[in-house]
Amino acid sequence: MRRGPVGRGAFPPSERIDVLSLATSTPADHDNPATRWSLDDMAAVLHAHARARAMSRSTLWRVLDEADLKPHRCVYWL
């Protein structure tokens, strides 16, 4: 399988998994008082993580969109 060239800002799969793991957890698990994740909150938590590089909001959005996750839209009204 041939893949395209990797850009300078490409993130390894381990950092993408960190994003998905964070998106599927609750903000309270990370001492965040919010009721649901925002891209800014996720970026701050990932940046504070020891091995993760800083990820922009647009990169976070692309990673979440590829996985079909929308943590900011996970509120259901009954």
Helices and strands as residue ranges (DSSP letters): H 13-23, G 27-30, H 39-48, H 57-66, G 71-73
